[in-house]
Amino acid sequence: MHAEIVAIGDELTSGQRLDTNSQWLSQELGNLGIPTRFHTTAADDLEPLIRCLQIAAERAEIILVSGGLGPTADDLTREAIAAAFGLELQLDPESLAHIERRFASRGFPMPEKNRVQALFPTGSVVIPNPNGTAPGIYLTIQRKGRSVRLFALPGVPIELKEMWQATVKAAIAGESGLPVNLIRHFELKCFGVGESRLEAMLPDMIRRGRDPQVGITVHQATITLRVTTSGKDEAECLAKAQPTLDEIRTTLGPLVFGEAGDELQDAVGRLLAEAHQSVACFESATAGMIAFSLSEASPANEYFVGGRIAPSFASVTQYVSEATDDPVTLIERAAEKIRAEFQADFGLAIGPINQAGAYSFAIADLAGVISDSSQTLGHPEIHRPRAAKQALDLLRRRLLSKAS
């Protein structure tokens, strides 16, 4: 059994509003063990919408539609459903009475145009909307020997979620004819190599059709490995995923820094907290990005004691009071000085990006100074985030080496 989610509205197709309903519904379907294979977004245009619904009925057993159930001329969902499957629209007196009561409770008569919200395709079931004027539609369609169930809900997120919890969720779970299996995703966050190299380190693991399925995504140089599996409960899902998670951790070692929701500053914060040690930052290439991330991350914010920003090589030279043409030496001195200035256990420093796109970063502590250099890669938008993460990762690895 598979699902398709159809989100309707010009505001979605034009990019004026983000479709969060489809994301939420996919997660809820996953909790019922039903994977979503398609997300479709359709404008408020009757003929394309009709075809969109017909296509969904060809390739999914469950169709969830959000939006287009209002009273205005661009709310076409009920009309599209009827036309797509050769049905008439009929007035439901109870729904009409509910809508009239909603307006009466506010001291207004129901506008005539709201009458359309009480029209339903022949054979459909009304999904109550206790806190809105747009009831939902539940319709079973016979399509080439298959039963397809369509649920249309209003686009207002709070109404959609209430109606899902009160009616739709139980209808899908109770009528699926299948054991309800959870679908769970377990994430491991990685940093330090590129996507293709990391995939090569995990031969055959990213293969489609593998169980558990392993997916790989990249965002601003952080790689997320997502392990997906299903089971009758949380314990069974974890038990199925655990060998894969363990194999990834063993193979990648310190490249793995965290799990779902983690960023590098969170990993650094945990290590600082465990060691009861502090860090101060001196930044040029990252313009305060490292300090901001550490000050926002808990428990890192308890162990970040301050920092400085220097916009140029000249300002770095002025700070360390040392004339040198070697950018690595310069930034190592900055790491030592920022550590001493703030009386921190660690001094982290990152230098400016030169005309060739190179920059250096360093960590100073009681044992001395370690440093590294890198080059700007990829789109300019990720240059600073990537550089900040490289410096944080150097600190993370330094903390790991001292803890082992």
C-alpha positions in Angstrom: 0.0 0.0 0.0 1.3 3.4 -1.0 0.1 6.9 -0.7 0.2 10.1 -2.8 -0.3 13.6 -1.2 -1.8 16.3 -3.4 -1.4 19.9 -2.1 -3.6 22.5 -3.9 -3.2 26.2 -4.1 -1.7 28.9 -6.3 0.1 30.2 -3.2 2.1 26.9 -3.2 2.8 26.6 -6.9 3.9 30.2 -7.0 6.3 29.7 -4.1 4.6 32.3 -2.0 3.9 29.8 0.8 5.7 26.6 1.9 3.8 23.3 1.8 4.3 22.0 5.3 1.0 20.0 5.2 2.6 17.4 2.9 5.6 17.0 5.1 3.5 16.4 8.2 1.1 14.0 6.5 4.0 12.0 5.1 5.4 11.6 8.6 1.9 10.6 10.0 1.5 8.0 7.2 5.0 6.7 8.0 3.8 6.1 11.6 1.1 3.9 10.1 3.6 2.0 8.0 2.4 3.5 4.7 5.1 5.0 2.5 4.4 8.1 0.5 5.7 7.7 -3.1 4.6 11.0 -4.5 4.1 14.6 -3.4 2.1 16.6 -6.0 1.4 20.3 -5.9 -1.4 21.7 -8.1 -2.5 25.2 -8.8 -6.2 26.4 -8.5 -6.9 25.4 -12.1 -9.8 22.9 -12.7 -8.6 20.9 -15.7 -5.0 20.2 -14.5 -6.4 19.4 -11.1 -8.8 16.9 -12.5 -5.9 15.2 -14.4 -3.7 15.3 -11.3 -6.3 13.4 -9.2 -6.8 10.8 -12.0 -3.1 10.2 -12.2 -2.8 9.8 -8.4 -5.6 7.2 -8.5 -3.6 5.2 -11.0 -0.5 4.9 -8.8 -1.6 5.0 -5.2 -4.0 3.2 -2.9 -4.4 6.3 -0.6 -4.7 9.9 -1.8 -4.6 12.7 0.7 -5.6 16.1 -0.6 -5.1 19.3 1.2 -6.6 22.7 0.3 -9.2 24.0 -2.0 -12.3 23.3 0.2 -13.1 27.0 0.9 -16.1 28.9 -0.4 -14.4 31.1 -3.0 -14.2 30.8 -6.8 -10.6 29.4 -6.7 -11.6 26.6 -4.2 -12.1 23.8 -6.8 -11.2 20.6 -4.9 -14.8 19.2 -4.5 -15.6 20.1 -8.1 -12.4 18.5 -9.4 -13.0 15.3 -7.4 -16.5 14.9 -8.8 -15.4 15.6 -12.4 -12.3 13.3 -12.1 -14.3 10.3 -11.2 -17.6 11.0 -13.0 -19.7 11.9 -9.9 -22.4 14.5 -9.1 -22.2 17.0 -6.3 -25.0 16.7 -3.8 -25.9 18.9 -0.8 -25.5 17.4 2.7 -28.0 19.0 5.0 -26.1 18.3 8.2 -23.0 19.9 6.9 -25.0 22.9 5.8 -26.5 23.2 9.3 -23.1 23.0 10.8 -21.7 25.8 8.7 -24.8 27.9 9.5 -24.2 27.3 13.2 -20.6 28.3 12.9 -21.6 31.7 11.5 -24.4 32.1 13.9 -22.0 31.6 16.8 -20.2 34.7 15.6 -23.3 36.7 15.3 -23.4 36.7 11.4 -25.7 35.0 8.9 -24.0 32.5 6.6 -23.1 34.1 3.2 -24.7 32.3 0.4 -21.4 31.5 -1.2 -20.5 29.2 1.8 -23.3 26.9 0.8 -20.9 25.3 -1.7 -18.9 23.9 1.3 -21.8 21.5 2.0 -21.6 19.9 -1.5 -20.1 16.5 -1.7 -19.4 14.0 -4.5 -22.0 11.2 -4.7 -21.1 8.3 -2.4 -18.6 10.2 -0.3 -18.6 10.5 3.5 -18.3 13.8 5.3 -15.2 14.3 7.5 -16.3 16.5 10.4 -14.4 19.8 10.9 -15.5 20.9 14.4 -13.4 24.1 14.3 -13.9 25.3 10.8 -16.5 25.8 8.0 -14.8 23.4 5.5 -15.8 19.7 6.1 -13.6 17.1 4.6 -14.4 14.5 2.0 -13.8 10.7 2.2 -14.4 8.8 -1.0 -13.6 5.2 -2.1 -12.9 4.9 -5.8 -12.8 1.7 -7.8 -10.0 2.0 -10.3 -9.0 -0.9 -12.6 -10.0 -3.5 -10.0 -8.3 -1.6 -7.2 -9.9 0.3 -4.3 -8.4 3.7 -3.9 -9.3 5.8 -0.9 -9.3 9.6 -1.2 -9.3 11.9 1.8 -9.7 15.7 1.1 -8.9 18.0 4.0 -8.8 21.8 4.3 -5.4 23.5 3.9 -5.5 25.3 7.2 -2.8 23.3 9.1 -4.5 23.3 12.5 -7.8 22.1 11.0 -6.1 19.5 8.9 -4.2 18.1 11.8 -7.3 18.0 14.1 -9.3 16.2 11.4 -6.5 13.7 10.8 -6.2 12.8 14.4 -10.0 12.6 15.0 -11.1 10.8 11.9 -8.7 10.1 9.0 -5.9 8.3 11.0 -8.3 5.8 12.4 -10.0 5.2 9.1 -6.7 4.5 7.3 -5.3 2.3 10.1 -8.6 0.4 10.7 -9.4 -0.3 7.0 -5.9 -0.9 5.6 -6.3 -4.7 6.0 -2.6 -4.9 6.8 -0.8 -5.0 10.1 0.1 -1.5 11.1 3.9 -1.2 10.9 5.8 1.9 11.9 8.3 3.4 9.5 11.2 4.9 11.3 14.2 7.0 10.2 17.5 7.0 12.1 20.1 9.6 11.2 23.9 9.8 11.6 25.6 13.1 10.9 29.1 13.1 9.4 31.7 15.7 8.5 35.2 15.6 7.1 35.0 14.1 3.6 32.9 14.6 0.4 29.7 12.8 -0.4 31.2 10.5 -3.1 34.2 9.5 -1.0 32.0 8.8 2.0 29.7 6.6 -0.2 32.7 4.7 -1.5 33.6 3.9 2.2 30.2 2.2 2.6 30.2 -0.2 -0.4 26.7 -1.5 -1.4 25.1 0.2 1.7 23.4 3.0 -0.3 22.0 0.4 -2.8 18.3 0.9 -3.5 16.2 -2.0 -2.3 18.4 -2.7 0.6 16.7 -3.3 4.0 17.3 -1.2 6.0 17.4 1.4 3.3 20.3 3.9 3.7 19.9 7.4 2.1 22.5 10.1 1.9 22.0 13.9 1.8 24.3 16.9 2.0 23.7 20.3 3.5 26.4 22.9 3.8 29.1 20.2 3.9 27.4 18.2 6.6 26.5 14.7 5.3 23.4 12.9 6.8 23.0 9.2 6.5 19.4 8.2 7.0 18.7 4.6 7.9 15.0 3.7 7.2 13.2 0.6 8.4 9.8 -0.6 9.6 8.4 -2.7 12.4 5.5 -3.3 14.7 6.9 -1.0 17.3 9.8 1.3 18.1 11.9 -1.5 19.6 11.6 -3.7 16.5 12.5 -0.8 14.2 15.6 0.0 16.2 16.6 -3.6 16.4 16.4 -3.9 12.6 18.3 -0.6 12.1 21.0 -1.1 14.8 23.4 -3.5 12.9 23.5 -1.0 10.0 24.0 2.0 12.4 26.8 0.1 14.2 28.5 -0.8 10.9 28.4 2.8 9.7 29.9 4.0 13.0 32.6 1.3 12.9 33.5 2.0 9.3 33.5 5.8 9.4 34.9 6.2 12.9 35.3 9.9 13.9 33.7 11.1 10.7 30.4 10.5 12.5 29.8 13.3 15.0 26.1 12.9 16.0 22.6 11.8 15.3 19.3 13.4 14.2 19.1 17.1 15.1 22.8 17.4 15.9 25.2 19.9 14.4 29.0 20.1 14.9 28.7 22.7 17.6 26.4 20.3 19.6 29.1 17.6 19.4 31.8 20.1 20.5 29.5 21.3 23.3 29.0 17.8 24.7 32.8 17.1 24.6 33.6 20.4 26.3 31.0 19.7 29.0 32.3 16.2 29.6 35.8 17.6 30.0 34.7 20.7 31.9 36.8 22.9 29.6 36.2 26.2 27.9 37.0 27.7 24.4 37.5 31.2 23.1 37.4 32.0 19.3 39.2 34.4 17.0 37.6 34.6 13.6 38.2 36.2 10.3 36.9 34.0 7.4 33.8 33.1 9.3 32.9 36.6 10.6 31.6 35.4 14.0 29.8 32.4 12.7 31.6 30.0 15.0 31.0 32.1 18.1 27.3 32.4 17.2 26.9 28.7 16.8 28.6 27.9 20.1 26.7 30.5 22.0 23.4 29.1 20.6 24.2 25.4 21.2 23.6 23.8 24.6 25.7 22.8 26.5 28.4 24.6 24.4 27.1 28.0 25.5 28.2 27.2 29.1 31.8 26.6 27.9 32.2 29.3 25.2 33.8 32.2 27.1 34.2 34.9 24.3 35.9 35.8 21.1 37.0 38.5 18.6 36.5 39.1 14.9 39.2 40.4 12.6 38.2 41.4 9.0 41.6 41.3 7.4 45.2 40.0 7.5 46.3 43.4 8.8 43.9 43.2 11.7 45.1 39.7 12.5 48.7 40.9 12.4 47.8 43.8 14.7 46.1 41.5 17.1 49.0 39.1 17.5 51.6 41.9 17.3 53.8 39.8 15.1 54.9 40.4 11.5 55.0 37.3 9.4 54.2 36.4 5.8 53.2 32.9 6.8 49.4 32.8 7.3 49.5 29.5 9.2 52.0 30.9 11.7 49.9 34.0 12.0 46.7 32.1 12.8 48.5 29.8 15.2 49.7 32.8 17.2 46.1 34.1 17.2 44.8 30.9 18.7 47.4 31.1 21.4 46.6 34.7 22.2 42.8 34.4 22.2 43.2 31.5 24.6 45.4 33.5 26.9 43.2 36.6 26.7 40.1 34.8 27.8 41.9 32.3 30.1 40.3 29.5 28.2 41.3 25.9 27.9 41.2 26.1 24.1 41.9 28.9 21.7 40.3 28.4 18.3 41.3 30.7 15.4 40.5 30.9 11.8 42.3 33.3 9.4 41.0 35.4 6.4 40.5 33.9 3.0 43.2 35.0 0.6 42.9 35.9 -3.0 43.5 32.3 -4.0 40.7 31.1 -1.7 42.9 29.6 0.9 42.6 29.9 4.7 44.0 28.4 7.8 42.6 27.5 11.2 44.2 26.4 14.5 43.6 25.1 18.0 45.8 26.0 20.9 45.8 24.4 24.4 48.3 23.5 27.1 49.8 20.8 25.0 50.6 23.2 22.1 49.1 24.2 18.8 47.6 22.2 15.9 46.6 23.7 12.6 45.3 22.9 9.2 44.6 24.8 5.9 41.9 24.5 3.3 40.5 25.9 0.1 37.1 27.4 -0.7 35.1 24.9 -2.7 31.6 24.8 -4.1 29.1 27.7 -4.2 30.2 30.9 -2.4 27.1 30.6 -0.2 28.7 27.6 1.6 32.2 29.0 2.0 31.8 30.4 5.4 29.6 27.6 6.9 32.1 25.0 5.6 35.1 26.9 7.0 33.3 27.3 10.4 32.6 23.6 10.5 36.2 22.7 9.6 37.5 24.8 12.5 34.9 23.3 14.9 35.7 19.8 13.6 39.4 20.4 14.3 38.4 21.3 17.9 36.2 18.2 18.1 39.0 15.9 17.0 41.4 17.5 19.5 38.9 16.9 22.3 38.4 13.3 21.2 42.2 12.7 21.2 42.6 14.1 24.7 39.6 12.0 26.0 41.0 8.7 24.6 
